[in-house]
Amino acid sequence: MKEGVAAARARGRVGGRPRTDQKKLDSALKLYDAQTHSISEICSLTSVSSSVLYRAIRARKKDQQ
């Protein structure tokens, strides 16, 4: 198994799920700050999942403290 992963990395392949687009996440956070839309509306408008949005909100609150 590890040989296959090492061979893939040697070819420039990286495993894992792609990260969420930062522009989409920033716009979702702006909508959240405006308090005009619900979380589900924000998620459907920006194509950001609710778990990613809640994680970003929690991280931002932690950074502010």
Beta strands, then each sheet from edge to edge (+ up, - down):
end
